[in-house]
């Protein structure tokens, strides 16, 4: 992965990321939806100045709860 990746699209199109996601059975569309929901929730929270992406362990727990793994 390059340090020049700036967007989620660039990240999801990275071949290494695609291999890891395939290995972990993570679906790109569902990951995108999860991250967008987290961003929107954070943006609605008046205590947070900037939207944030949750830590990996929170994303993993949420993916398992929503059956985003194949």
PDB file of N, H, CA, C and O in Angstrom:
ATOM      1  N   UNK A   1       0.841  -1.177   0.000  1.00  0.00           N
ATOM      2  CA  UNK A   1       0.000   0.000   0.000  1.00  0.00           C
ATOM      3  C   UNK A   1       0.886   1.239   0.000  1.00  0.00           C
ATOM      4  O   UNK A   1       1.932   1.276   0.648  1.00  0.00           O
ATOM      5  N   UNK A   2       0.459   2.217  -0.714  1.00  0.00           N
ATOM      6  H   UNK A   2      -0.390   2.187  -1.241  1.00  0.00           H
ATOM      7  CA  UNK A   2       1.217   3.451  -0.853  1.00  0.00           C
ATOM      8  C   UNK A   2       0.722   4.504   0.138  1.00  0.00           C
ATOM      9  O   UNK A   2      -0.441   4.490   0.541  1.00  0.00           O
ATOM     10  N   UNK A   3       1.601   5.402   0.519  1.00  0.00           N
ATOM     11  H   UNK A   3       2.546   5.413   0.191  1.00  0.00           H
ATOM     12  CA  UNK A   3       1.201   6.488   1.407  1.00  0.00           C
ATOM     13  C   UNK A   3       0.404   7.551   0.661  1.00  0.00           C
ATOM     14  O   UNK A   3      -0.089   8.495   1.278  1.00  0.00           O
ATOM     15  N   UNK A   4       0.269   7.412  -0.657  1.00  0.00           N
ATOM     16  H   UNK A   4       0.670   6.645  -1.158  1.00  0.00           H
ATOM     17  CA  UNK A   4      -0.465   8.406  -1.440  1.00  0.00           C
ATOM     18  C   UNK A   4      -1.955   8.086  -1.521  1.00  0.00           C
ATOM     19  O   UNK A   4      -2.692   8.801  -2.200  1.00  0.00           O
ATOM     20  N   UNK A   5      -2.415   7.035  -0.851  1.00  0.00           N
ATOM     21  H   UNK A   5      -1.816   6.454  -0.299  1.00  0.00           H
ATOM     22  CA  UNK A   5      -3.840   6.702  -0.870  1.00  0.00           C
ATOM     23  C   UNK A   5      -4.591   7.720  -0.024  1.00  0.00           C
ATOM     24  O   UNK A   5      -4.283   7.925   1.150  1.00  0.00           O
ATOM     25  N   UNK A   6      -5.591   8.358  -0.651  1.00  0.00           N
ATOM     26  H   UNK A   6      -5.841   8.192  -1.605  1.00  0.00           H
ATOM     27  CA  UNK A   6      -6.316   9.424   0.025  1.00  0.00           C
ATOM     28  C   UNK A   6      -7.801   9.149   0.208  1.00  0.00           C
ATOM     29  O   UNK A   6      -8.444   9.782   1.046  1.00  0.00           O
ATOM     30  N   UNK A   7      -8.351   8.228  -0.552  1.00  0.00           N
ATOM     31  H   UNK A   7      -7.829   7.715  -1.233  1.00  0.00           H
ATOM     32  CA  UNK A   7      -9.790   8.004  -0.493  1.00  0.00           C
ATOM     33  C   UNK A   7     -10.099   6.546  -0.202  1.00  0.00           C
ATOM     34  O   UNK A   7      -9.249   5.667  -0.348  1.00  0.00           O
ATOM     35  N   UNK A   8     -11.332   6.315   0.211  1.00  0.00           N
ATOM     36  H   UNK A   8     -12.022   7.029   0.329  1.00  0.00           H
ATOM     37  CA  UNK A   8     -11.774   4.944   0.454  1.00  0.00           C
ATOM     38  C   UNK A   8     -11.752   4.139  -0.837  1.00  0.00           C
ATOM     39  O   UNK A   8     -11.389   2.962  -0.822  1.00  0.00           O
ATOM     40  N   UNK A   9     -12.132   4.751  -1.952  1.00  0.00           N
ATOM     41  H   UNK A   9     -12.426   5.707  -1.965  1.00  0.00           H
ATOM     42  CA  UNK A   9     -12.087   4.053  -3.241  1.00  0.00           C
ATOM     43  C   UNK A   9     -10.668   3.592  -3.559  1.00  0.00           C
ATOM     44  O   UNK A   9     -10.466   2.455  -3.987  1.00  0.00           O
ATOM     45  N   UNK A  10      -9.695   4.460  -3.355  1.00  0.00           N
ATOM     46  H   UNK A  10      -9.859   5.383  -3.008  1.00  0.00           H
ATOM     47  CA  UNK A  10      -8.303   4.088  -3.610  1.00  0.00           C
ATOM     48  C   UNK A  10      -7.874   2.947  -2.697  1.00  0.00           C
ATOM     49  O   UNK A  10      -7.182   2.025  -3.129  1.00  0.00           O
ATOM     50  N   UNK A  11      -8.281   3.011  -1.449  1.00  0.00           N
ATOM     51  H   UNK A  11      -8.843   3.760  -1.098  1.00  0.00           H
ATOM     52  CA  UNK A  11      -7.941   1.962  -0.500  1.00  0.00           C
ATOM     53  C   UNK A  11      -8.565   0.628  -0.912  1.00  0.00           C
ATOM     54  O   UNK A  11      -7.889  -0.400  -0.928  1.00  0.00           O
ATOM     55  N   UNK A  12      -9.842   0.650  -1.240  1.00  0.00           N
ATOM     56  H   UNK A  12     -10.391   1.486  -1.227  1.00  0.00           H
ATOM     57  CA  UNK A  12     -10.531  -0.593  -1.616  1.00  0.00           C
ATOM     58  C   UNK A  12     -10.053  -1.147  -2.951  1.00  0.00           C
ATOM     59  O   UNK A  12     -10.229  -2.335  -3.221  1.00  0.00           O
ATOM     60  N   UNK A  13      -9.455  -0.314  -3.786  1.00  0.00           N
ATOM     61  H   UNK A  13      -9.312   0.651  -3.566  1.00  0.00           H
ATOM     62  CA  UNK A  13      -8.924  -0.777  -5.068  1.00  0.00           C
ATOM     63  C   UNK A  13      -7.479  -1.242  -4.976  1.00  0.00           C
ATOM     64  O   UNK A  13      -6.929  -1.747  -5.955  1.00  0.00           O
ATOM     65  N   UNK A  14      -6.860  -1.079  -3.820  1.00  0.00           N
ATOM     66  H   UNK A  14      -7.307  -0.668  -3.025  1.00  0.00           H
ATOM     67  CA  UNK A  14      -5.479  -1.512  -3.628  1.00  0.00           C
ATOM     68  C   UNK A  14      -5.433  -3.046  -3.662  1.00  0.00           C
ATOM     69  O   UNK A  14      -6.177  -3.694  -2.926  1.00  0.00           O
ATOM     70  N   UNK A  15      -4.576  -3.636  -4.501  1.00  0.00           N
ATOM     71  H   UNK A  15      -3.972  -3.110  -5.100  1.00  0.00           H
ATOM     72  CA  UNK A  15      -4.522  -5.097  -4.628  1.00  0.00           C
ATOM     73  C   UNK A  15      -4.234  -5.821  -3.311  1.00  0.00           C
ATOM     74  O   UNK A  15      -4.797  -6.888  -3.065  1.00  0.00           O
ATOM     75  N   UNK A  16      -3.384  -5.269  -2.473  1.00  0.00           N
ATOM     76  H   UNK A  16      -2.927  -4.402  -2.672  1.00  0.00           H
ATOM     77  CA  UNK A  16      -3.073  -5.916  -1.199  1.00  0.00           C
ATOM     78  C   UNK A  16      -4.296  -5.920  -0.282  1.00  0.00           C
ATOM     79  O   UNK A  16      -4.590  -6.917   0.378  1.00  0.00           O
ATOM     80  N   UNK A  17      -4.998  -4.798  -0.253  1.00  0.00           N
ATOM     81  H   UNK A  17      -4.760  -3.988  -0.789  1.00  0.00           H
ATOM     82  CA  UNK A  17      -6.214  -4.700   0.554  1.00  0.00           C
ATOM     83  C   UNK A  17      -7.249  -5.693   0.045  1.00  0.00           C
ATOM     84  O   UNK A  17      -7.925  -6.347   0.839  1.00  0.00           O
ATOM     85  N   UNK A  18      -7.376  -5.809  -1.257  1.00  0.00           N
ATOM     86  H   UNK A  18      -6.826  -5.278  -1.902  1.00  0.00           H
ATOM     87  CA  UNK A  18      -8.331  -6.749  -1.840  1.00  0.00           C
ATOM     88  C   UNK A  18      -8.002  -8.189  -1.443  1.00  0.00           C
ATOM     89  O   UNK A  18      -8.901  -8.975  -1.143  1.00  0.00           O
ATOM     90  N   UNK A  19      -6.726  -8.528  -1.443  1.00  0.00           N
ATOM     91  H   UNK A  19      -5.996  -7.890  -1.687  1.00  0.00           H
ATOM     92  CA  UNK A  19      -6.329  -9.883  -1.040  1.00  0.00           C
ATOM     93  C   UNK A  19      -6.656 -10.158   0.424  1.00  0.00           C
ATOM     94  O   UNK A  19      -7.152 -11.233   0.764  1.00  0.00           O
ATOM     95  N   UNK A  20      -6.381  -9.197   1.276  1.00  0.00           N
ATOM     96  H   UNK A  20      -5.978  -8.324   1.000  1.00  0.00           H
ATOM     97  CA  UNK A  20      -6.674  -9.369   2.710  1.00  0.00           C
ATOM     98  C   UNK A  20      -8.182  -9.474   2.928  1.00  0.00           C
ATOM     99  O   UNK A  20      -8.650 -10.309   3.702  1.00  0.00           O
ATOM    100  N   UNK A  21      -8.928  -8.626   2.246  1.00  0.00           N
ATOM    101  H   UNK A  21      -8.547  -7.948   1.617  1.00  0.00           H
ATOM    102  CA  UNK A  21     -10.385  -8.673   2.390  1.00  0.00           C
ATOM    103  C   UNK A  21     -10.938 -10.002   1.880  1.00  0.00           C
ATOM    104  O   UNK A  21     -11.840 -10.574   2.492  1.00  0.00           O
ATOM    105  N   UNK A  22     -10.412 -10.488   0.780  1.00  0.00           N
ATOM    106  H   UNK A  22      -9.680 -10.023   0.283  1.00  0.00           H
ATOM    107  CA  UNK A  22     -10.857 -11.784   0.256  1.00  0.00           C
ATOM    108  C   UNK A  22     -10.543 -12.904   1.241  1.00  0.00           C
ATOM    109  O   UNK A  22     -11.374 -13.779   1.488  1.00  0.00           O
ATOM    110  N   UNK A  23      -9.335 -12.870   1.802  1.00  0.00           N
ATOM    111  H   UNK A  23      -8.660 -12.159   1.602  1.00  0.00           H
ATOM    112  CA  UNK A  23      -8.946 -13.876   2.778  1.00  0.00           C
ATOM    113  C   UNK A  23      -9.855 -13.847   3.997  1.00  0.00           C
ATOM    114  O   UNK A  23     -10.226 -14.892   4.533  1.00  0.00           O
ATOM    115  N   UNK A  24     -10.210 -12.636   4.432  1.00  0.00           N
ATOM    116  H   UNK A  24      -9.909 -11.788   3.997  1.00  0.00           H
ATOM    117  CA  UNK A  24     -11.046 -12.469   5.622  1.00  0.00           C
ATOM    118  C   UNK A  24     -12.538 -12.513   5.309  1.00  0.00           C
ATOM    119  O   UNK A  24     -13.381 -12.376   6.196  1.00  0.00           O
ATOM    120  N   UNK A  25     -12.843 -12.706   4.033  1.00  0.00           N
ATOM    121  H   UNK A  25     -12.159 -12.818   3.312  1.00  0.00           H
ATOM    122  CA  UNK A  25     -14.240 -12.781   3.581  1.00  0.00           C
ATOM    123  C   UNK A  25     -15.030 -11.521   3.914  1.00  0.00           C
ATOM    124  O   UNK A  25     -16.178 -11.582   4.355  1.00  0.00           O
ATOM    125  N   UNK A  26     -14.390 -10.388   3.692  1.00  0.00           N
ATOM    126  H   UNK A  26     -13.458 -10.339   3.333  1.00  0.00           H
ATOM    127  CA  UNK A  26     -15.032  -9.091   3.894  1.00  0.00           C
ATOM    128  C   UNK A  26     -15.502  -8.586   2.541  1.00  0.00           C
ATOM    129  O   UNK A  26     -14.732  -8.555   1.581  1.00  0.00           O
ATOM    130  N   UNK A  27     -16.747  -8.197   2.469  1.00  0.00           N
ATOM    131  H   UNK A  27     -17.372  -8.223   3.249  1.00  0.00           H
ATOM    132  CA  UNK A  27     -17.324  -7.692   1.214  1.00  0.00           C
ATOM    133  C   UNK A  27     -17.109  -6.182   1.145  1.00  0.00           C
ATOM    134  O   UNK A  27     -17.498  -5.462   2.064  1.00  0.00           O
ATOM    135  N   UNK A  28     -16.495  -5.696   0.065  1.00  0.00           N
ATOM    136  H   UNK A  28     -16.179  -6.281  -0.682  1.00  0.00           H
ATOM    137  CA  UNK A  28     -16.202  -4.262  -0.049  1.00  0.00           C
ATOM    138  C   UNK A  28     -17.430  -3.369   0.102  1.00  0.00           C
ATOM    139  O   UNK A  28     -17.360  -2.350   0.789  1.00  0.00           O
ATOM    140  N   UNK A  29     -18.538  -3.721  -0.513  1.00  0.00           N
ATOM    141  H   UNK A  29     -18.595  -4.549  -1.071  1.00  0.00           H
ATOM    142  CA  UNK A  29     -19.735  -2.877  -0.443  1.00  0.00           C
ATOM    143  C   UNK A  29     -20.248  -2.771   0.988  1.00  0.00           C
ATOM    144  O   UNK A  29     -20.688  -1.703   1.412  1.00  0.00           O
ATOM    145  N   UNK A  30     -20.195  -3.856   1.723  1.00  0.00           N
ATOM    146  H   UNK A  30     -19.837  -4.724   1.379  1.00  0.00           H
ATOM    147  CA  UNK A  30     -20.690  -3.833   3.091  1.00  0.00           C
ATOM    148  C   UNK A  30     -19.719  -3.103   4.017  1.00  0.00           C
ATOM    149  O   UNK A  30     -20.144  -2.451   4.971  1.00  0.00           O
ATOM    150  N   UNK A  31     -18.435  -3.208   3.746  1.00  0.00           N
ATOM    151  H   UNK A  31     -18.090  -3.738   2.971  1.00  0.00           H
ATOM    152  CA  UNK A  31     -17.458  -2.442   4.520  1.00  0.00           C
ATOM    153  C   UNK A  31     -17.663  -0.948   4.279  1.00  0.00           C
ATOM    154  O   UNK A  31     -17.625  -0.144   5.210  1.00  0.00           O
ATOM    155  N   UNK A  32     -17.879  -0.596   3.025  1.00  0.00           N
ATOM    156  H   UNK A  32     -17.910  -1.249   2.269  1.00  0.00           H
ATOM    157  CA  UNK A  32     -18.125   0.815   2.683  1.00  0.00           C
ATOM    158  C   UNK A  32     -19.364   1.322   3.433  1.00  0.00           C
ATOM    159  O   UNK A  32     -19.343   2.417   3.995  1.00  0.00           O
ATOM    160  N   UNK A  33     -20.437   0.532   3.440  1.00  0.00           N
ATOM    161  H   UNK A  33     -20.454  -0.358   2.983  1.00  0.00           H
ATOM    162  CA  UNK A  33     -21.668   0.924   4.122  1.00  0.00           C
ATOM    163  C   UNK A  33     -21.419   1.105   5.622  1.00  0.00           C
ATOM    164  O   UNK A  33     -21.901   2.064   6.225  1.00  0.00           O
ATOM    165  N   UNK A  34     -20.666   0.182   6.214  1.00  0.00           N
ATOM    166  H   UNK A  34     -20.274  -0.596   5.724  1.00  0.00           H
ATOM    167  CA  UNK A  34     -20.364   0.265   7.638  1.00  0.00           C
ATOM    168  C   UNK A  34     -19.573   1.533   7.962  1.00  0.00           C
ATOM    169  O   UNK A  34     -19.876   2.226   8.934  1.00  0.00           O
ATOM    170  N   UNK A  35     -18.574   1.831   7.158  1.00  0.00           N
ATOM    171  H   UNK A  35     -18.327   1.269   6.369  1.00  0.00           H
ATOM    172  CA  UNK A  35     -17.764   3.027   7.388  1.00  0.00           C
ATOM    173  C   UNK A  35     -18.564   4.308   7.162  1.00  0.00           C
ATOM    174  O   UNK A  35     -18.391   5.288   7.886  1.00  0.00           O
ATOM    175  N   UNK A  36     -19.442   4.298   6.155  1.00  0.00           N
ATOM    176  H   UNK A  36     -19.583   3.502   5.567  1.00  0.00           H
ATOM    177  CA  UNK A  36     -20.274   5.473   5.912  1.00  0.00           C
ATOM    178  C   UNK A  36     -21.245   5.702   7.062  1.00  0.00           C
ATOM    179  O   UNK A  36     -21.476   6.844   7.460  1.00  0.00           O
ATOM    180  N   UNK A  37     -21.815   4.626   7.601  1.00  0.00           N
ATOM    181  H   UNK A  37     -21.627   3.699   7.278  1.00  0.00           H
ATOM    182  CA  UNK A  37     -22.704   4.759   8.760  1.00  0.00           C
ATOM    183  C   UNK A  37     -21.940   5.328   9.956  1.00  0.00           C
ATOM    184  O   UNK A  37     -22.441   6.204  10.661  1.00  0.00           O
ATOM    185  N   UNK A  38     -20.729   4.827  10.177  1.00  0.00           N
ATOM    186  H   UNK A  38     -20.322   4.116   9.604  1.00  0.00           H
ATOM    187  CA  UNK A  38     -19.917   5.319  11.294  1.00  0.00           C
ATOM    188  C   UNK A  38     -19.583   6.793  11.096  1.00  0.00           C
ATOM    189  O   UNK A  38     -19.624   7.575  12.047  1.00  0.00           O
ATOM    190  N   UNK A  39     -19.256   7.170   9.878  1.00  0.00           N
ATOM    191  H   UNK A  39     -19.223   6.536   9.106  1.00  0.00           H
ATOM    192  CA  UNK A  39     -18.947   8.577   9.585  1.00  0.00           C
ATOM    193  C   UNK A  39     -20.170   9.458   9.838  1.00  0.00           C
ATOM    194  O   UNK A  39     -20.068  10.517  10.457  1.00  0.00           O
ATOM    195  N   UNK A  40     -21.325   9.006   9.353  1.00  0.00           N
ATOM    196  H   UNK A  40     -21.408   8.145   8.850  1.00  0.00           H
ATOM    197  CA  UNK A  40     -22.542   9.786   9.527  1.00  0.00           C
ATOM    198  C   UNK A  40     -22.929   9.907  10.998  1.00  0.00           C
ATOM    199  O   UNK A  40     -23.354  10.970  11.450  1.00  0.00           O
ATOM    200  N   UNK A  41     -22.779   8.809  11.745  1.00  0.00           N
ATOM    201  H   UNK A  41     -22.434   7.945  11.378  1.00  0.00           H
ATOM    202  CA  UNK A  41     -23.088   8.831  13.167  1.00  0.00           C
ATOM    203  C   UNK A  41     -22.158   9.788  13.898  1.00  0.00           C
ATOM    204  O   UNK A  41     -22.596  10.542  14.767  1.00  0.00           O
ATOM    205  N   UNK A  42     -20.885   9.760  13.553  1.00  0.00           N
ATOM    206  H   UNK A  42     -20.529   9.147  12.847  1.00  0.00           H
ATOM    207  CA  UNK A  42     -19.913  10.639  14.192  1.00  0.00           C
ATOM    208  C   UNK A  42     -20.187  12.102  13.828  1.00  0.00           C
ATOM    209  O   UNK A  42     -20.019  12.994  14.660  1.00  0.00           O
ATOM    210  N   UNK A  43     -20.606  12.342  12.593  1.00  0.00           N
ATOM    211  H   UNK A  43     -20.743  11.618  11.917  1.00  0.00           H
ATOM    212  CA  UNK A  43     -20.898  13.712  12.163  1.00  0.00           C
ATOM    213  C   UNK A  43     -22.106  14.264  12.905  1.00  0.00           C
ATOM    214  O   UNK A  43     -22.182  15.465  13.166  1.00  0.00           O
ATOM    215  N   UNK A  44     -23.054  13.389  13.247  1.00  0.00           N
ATOM    216  H   UNK A  44     -22.993  12.414  13.035  1.00  0.00           H
ATOM    217  CA  UNK A  44     -24.254  13.819  13.978  1.00  0.00           C
ATOM    218  C   UNK A  44     -23.976  14.044  15.457  1.00  0.00           C
ATOM    219  O   UNK A  44     -24.757  14.706  16.140  1.00  0.00           O
ATOM    220  N   UNK A  45     -22.883  13.505  15.952  1.00  0.00           N
ATOM    221  H   UNK A  45     -22.248  12.967  15.397  1.00  0.00           H
ATOM    222  CA  UNK A  45     -22.551  13.616  17.372  1.00  0.00           C
ATOM    223  C   UNK A  45     -21.893  14.975  17.620  1.00  0.00           C
ATOM    224  O   UNK A  45     -20.793  15.235  17.133  1.00  0.00           O
ATOM    225  N   UNK A  46     -22.558  15.822  18.365  1.00  0.00           N
ATOM    226  H   UNK A  46     -23.451  15.611  18.761  1.00  0.00           H
ATOM    227  CA  UNK A  46     -22.055  17.185  18.577  1.00  0.00           C
ATOM    228  C   UNK A  46     -20.796  17.221  19.434  1.00  0.00           C
ATOM    229  O   UNK A  46     -20.120  18.248  19.477  1.00  0.00           O
ATOM    230  N   UNK A  47     -20.461  16.122  20.120  1.00  0.00           N
ATOM    231  H   UNK A  47     -21.010  15.287  20.085  1.00  0.00           H
ATOM    232  CA  UNK A  47     -19.257  16.098  20.955  1.00  0.00           C
ATOM    233  C   UNK A  47     -17.999  15.880  20.131  1.00  0.00           C
ATOM    234  O   UNK A  47     -16.893  16.090  20.629  1.00  0.00           O
ATOM    235  N   UNK A  48     -18.147  15.467  18.894  1.00  0.00           N
ATOM    236  H   UNK A  48     -19.045  15.297  18.490  1.00  0.00           H
ATOM    237  CA  UNK A  48     -16.991  15.162  18.050  1.00  0.00           C
ATOM    238  C   UNK A  48     -16.856  16.249  16.987  1.00  0.00           C
ATOM    239  O   UNK A  48     -17.808  16.541  16.263  1.00  0.00           O
ATOM    240  N   UNK A  49     -15.667  16.847  16.898  1.00  0.00           N
ATOM    241  H   UNK A  49     -14.893  16.610  17.486  1.00  0.00           H
ATOM    242  CA  UNK A  49     -15.441  17.911  15.927  1.00  0.00           C
ATOM    243  C   UNK A  49     -15.324  17.384  14.513  1.00  0.00           C
ATOM    244  O   UNK A  49     -15.804  18.019  13.574  1.00  0.00           O
ATOM    245  N   UNK A  50     -14.693  16.230  14.345  1.00  0.00           N
ATOM    246  H   UNK A  50     -14.303  15.714  15.108  1.00  0.00           H
ATOM    247  CA  UNK A  50     -14.492  15.667  13.024  1.00  0.00           C
ATOM    248  C   UNK A  50     -14.999  14.232  13.008  1.00  0.00           C
ATOM    249  O   UNK A  50     -14.853  13.512  13.996  1.00  0.00           O
ATOM    250  N   UNK A  51     -15.601  13.805  11.879  1.00  0.00           N
ATOM    251  H   UNK A  51     -15.719  14.391  11.077  1.00  0.00           H
ATOM    252  CA  UNK A  51     -16.005  12.408  11.768  1.00  0.00           C
ATOM    253  C   UNK A  51     -14.804  11.488  11.933  1.00  0.00           C
ATOM    254  O   UNK A  51     -13.696  11.834  11.524  1.00  0.00           O
ATOM    255  N   UNK A  52     -15.015  10.327  12.527  1.00  0.00           N
ATOM    256  H   UNK A  52     -15.915  10.045  12.859  1.00  0.00           H
ATOM    257  CA  UNK A  52     -13.916   9.391  12.735  1.00  0.00           C
ATOM    258  C   UNK A  52     -14.321   7.986  12.330  1.00  0.00           C
ATOM    259  O   UNK A  52     -15.503   7.646  12.299  1.00  0.00           O
ATOM    260  N   UNK A  53     -13.325   7.183  12.023  1.00  0.00           N
ATOM    261  H   UNK A  53     -12.364   7.459  12.048  1.00  0.00           H
ATOM    262  CA  UNK A  53     -13.535   5.773  11.748  1.00  0.00           C
ATOM    263  C   UNK A  53     -13.263   5.036  13.053  1.00  0.00           C
ATOM    264  O   UNK A  53     -12.261   5.307  13.716  1.00  0.00           O
ATOM    265  N   UNK A  54     -14.138   4.108  13.431  1.00  0.00           N
ATOM    266  H   UNK A  54     -14.951   3.887  12.893  1.00  0.00           H
ATOM    267  CA  UNK A  54     -13.928   3.401  14.690  1.00  0.00           C
ATOM    268  C   UNK A  54     -12.681   2.518  14.646  1.00  0.00           C
ATOM    269  O   UNK A  54     -12.223   2.160  13.561  1.00  0.00           O
ATOM    270  N   UNK A  55     -12.123   2.162  15.809  1.00  0.00           N
ATOM    271  H   UNK A  55     -12.495   2.453  16.690  1.00  0.00           H
ATOM    272  CA  UNK A  55     -10.964   1.274  15.838  1.00  0.00           C
ATOM    273  C   UNK A  55     -11.298  -0.086  15.224  1.00  0.00           C
ATOM    274  O   UNK A  55     -12.463  -0.476  15.153  1.00  0.00           O
ATOM    275  N   UNK A  56     -10.269  -0.795  14.786  1.00  0.00           N
ATOM    276  H   UNK A  56      -9.322  -0.478  14.844  1.00  0.00           H
ATOM    277  CA  UNK A  56     -10.449  -2.063  14.076  1.00  0.00           C
ATOM    278  C   UNK A  56     -11.253  -3.082  14.878  1.00  0.00           C
ATOM    279  O   UNK A  56     -12.078  -3.797  14.310  1.00  0.00           O
ATOM    280  N   UNK A  57     -11.026  -3.160  16.196  1.00  0.00           N
ATOM    281  H   UNK A  57     -10.356  -2.579  16.658  1.00  0.00           H
ATOM    282  CA  UNK A  57     -11.746  -4.162  16.973  1.00  0.00           C
ATOM    283  C   UNK A  57     -13.244  -3.859  17.034  1.00  0.00           C
ATOM    284  O   UNK A  57     -14.058  -4.774  17.155  1.00  0.00           O
ATOM    285  N   UNK A  58     -13.605  -2.586  16.950  1.00  0.00           N
ATOM    286  H   UNK A  58     -12.944  -1.843  16.851  1.00  0.00           H
ATOM    287  CA  UNK A  58     -15.024  -2.214  16.933  1.00  0.00           C
ATOM    288  C   UNK A  58     -15.629  -2.573  15.583  1.00  0.00           C
ATOM    289  O   UNK A  58     -16.749  -3.080  15.519  1.00  0.00           O
ATOM    290  N   UNK A  59     -14.896  -2.313  14.504  1.00  0.00           N
ATOM    291  H   UNK A  59     -13.986  -1.901  14.556  1.00  0.00           H
ATOM    292  CA  UNK A  59     -15.367  -2.663  13.169  1.00  0.00           C
ATOM    293  C   UNK A  59     -15.539  -4.176  13.073  1.00  0.00           C
ATOM    294  O   UNK A  59     -16.559  -4.647  12.570  1.00  0.00           O
ATOM    295  N   UNK A  60     -14.558  -4.942  13.547  1.00  0.00           N
ATOM    296  H   UNK A  60     -13.730  -4.559  13.955  1.00  0.00           H
ATOM    297  CA  UNK A  60     -14.625  -6.404  13.472  1.00  0.00           C
ATOM    298  C   UNK A  60     -15.829  -6.923  14.244  1.00  0.00           C
ATOM    299  O   UNK A  60     -16.553  -7.784  13.744  1.00  0.00           O
ATOM    300  N   UNK A  61     -16.057  -6.419  15.450  1.00  0.00           N
ATOM    301  H   UNK A  61     -15.469  -5.719  15.856  1.00  0.00           H
ATOM    302  CA  UNK A  61     -17.192  -6.853  16.268  1.00  0.00           C
ATOM    303  C   UNK A  61     -18.499  -6.522  15.554  1.00  0.00           C
ATOM    304  O   UNK A  61     -19.433  -7.323  15.552  1.00  0.00           O
ATOM    305  N   UNK A  62     -18.559  -5.346  14.953  1.00  0.00           N
ATOM    306  H   UNK A  62     -17.801  -4.694  14.954  1.00  0.00           H
ATOM    307  CA  UNK A  62     -19.763  -4.923  14.249  1.00  0.00           C
ATOM    308  C   UNK A  62     -20.000  -5.776  13.008  1.00  0.00           C
ATOM    309  O   UNK A  62     -21.139  -6.131  12.705  1.00  0.00           O
ATOM    310  N   UNK A  63     -18.926  -6.105  12.289  1.00  0.00           N
ATOM    311  H   UNK A  63     -18.000  -5.816  12.536  1.00  0.00           H
ATOM    312  CA  UNK A  63     -19.051  -6.953  11.098  1.00  0.00           C
ATOM    313  C   UNK A  63     -19.586  -8.323  11.476  1.00  0.00           C
ATOM    314  O   UNK A  63     -20.467  -8.859  10.803  1.00  0.00           O
ATOM    315  N   UNK A  64     -19.058  -8.885  12.543  1.00  0.00           N
ATOM    316  H   UNK A  64     -18.342  -8.450  13.089  1.00  0.00           H
ATOM    317  CA  UNK A  64     -19.531 -10.195  12.991  1.00  0.00           C
ATOM    318  C   UNK A  64     -20.993 -10.120  13.398  1.00  0.00           C
ATOM    319  O   UNK A  64     -21.771 -11.020  13.082  1.00  0.00           O
ATOM    320  N   UNK A  65     -21.370  -9.066  14.091  1.00  0.00           N
ATOM    321  H   UNK A  65     -20.738  -8.336  14.349  1.00  0.00           H
ATOM    322  CA  UNK A  65     -22.752  -8.918  14.542  1.00  0.00           C
ATOM    323  C   UNK A  65     -23.709  -8.769  13.362  1.00  0.00           C
ATOM    324  O   UNK A  65     -24.862  -9.192  13.439  1.00  0.00           O
ATOM    325  N   UNK A  66     -23.237  -8.175  12.284  1.00  0.00           N
ATOM    326  H   UNK A  66     -22.300  -7.831  12.221  1.00  0.00           H
ATOM    327  CA  UNK A  66     -24.079  -7.955  11.118  1.00  0.00           C
ATOM    328  C   UNK A  66     -23.874  -9.019  10.043  1.00  0.00           C
ATOM    329  O   UNK A  66     -24.423  -8.906   8.947  1.00  0.00           O
ATOM    330  N   UNK A  67     -23.102 -10.031  10.343  1.00  0.00           N
ATOM    331  H   UNK A  67     -22.656 -10.123  11.233  1.00  0.00           H
ATOM    332  CA  UNK A  67     -22.826 -11.135   9.403  1.00  0.00           C
ATOM    333  C   UNK A  67     -22.242 -10.628   8.092  1.00  0.00           C
ATOM    334  O   UNK A  67     -22.636 -11.080   7.017  1.00  0.00           O
ATOM    335  N   UNK A  68     -21.293  -9.679   8.182  1.00  0.00           N
ATOM    336  H   UNK A  68     -20.973  -9.312   9.056  1.00  0.00           H
ATOM    337  CA  UNK A  68     -20.665  -9.162   6.967  1.00  0.00           C
ATOM    338  C   UNK A  68     -19.559 -10.083   6.474  1.00  0.00           C
ATOM    339  O   UNK A  68     -19.054  -9.910   5.364  1.00  0.00           O
ATOM    340  N   UNK A  69     -19.184 -11.050   7.282  1.00  0.00           N
ATOM    341  H   UNK A  69     -19.594 -11.191   8.183  1.00  0.00           H
ATOM    342  CA  UNK A  69     -18.233 -12.049   6.817  1.00  0.00           C
ATOM    343  C   UNK A  69     -19.031 -13.108   6.083  1.00  0.00           C
ATOM    344  O   UNK A  69     -20.167 -13.404   6.453  1.00  0.00           O
ATOM    345  N   UNK A  70     -18.437 -13.681   5.037  1.00  0.00           N
ATOM    346  H   UNK A  70     -17.515 -13.440   4.736  1.00  0.00           H
ATOM    347  CA  UNK A  70     -19.124 -14.749   4.290  1.00  0.00           C
ATOM    348  C   UNK A  70     -19.153 -16.017   5.078  1.00  0.00           C
ATOM    349  O   UNK A  70     -19.689 -17.022   4.610  1.00  0.00           O
TER     350      UNK A  70
END
